[in-house]
Amino acid sequence: MGILDGVKEDTFAAFAGDFRDAVLIKPSDVKVSNGQGGWTTMGSPVRTGCKALVVDYDNFTRSSTGIPTKDRKIIILAGSLPDGVIPEEKNQIEAVDPAAGNAPRTYSIVGVSGDPAGAIYRVQGH
């Protein structure tokens, strides 16, 4: 048993009420031959419910790392995702954006980071 055991579950229990319902969208992983020596992805994307919070990057982070003005930081509670489901670049997330009048928006994920306890994922939504 390590010091970080249970942090994911505790974080989810403490903050789930503060986060909004969202949907992580992963492309289908069914690949079929395209008849030309390559592969084509077939099937519908896999949609997984989760809890997320859409926030803005601070000006220092934007200017020092070159994050575009329209990109948003999206924090996902790892405990709201089923085991084995991890946000990745080229996935999408559909989440409520307070800056857009709480309208749902779909973002392409262009960057992902986590924390040592595996309690949250920070994604850059474009």
Buried (B, 14 or more C-beta within 10 A) or exposed (E): EEEEEEBBEEBBEEBEEEBBEBBBBBBEEEEEEEEEEEEEEEEEBEEBEBBBBBEBBEEEEBEEEEBEEEBBBBBBBBBBBEEEBBBEEEBBBBBBBEEEEEEBBEBBBBBBEBBEBBBBBBBBBB
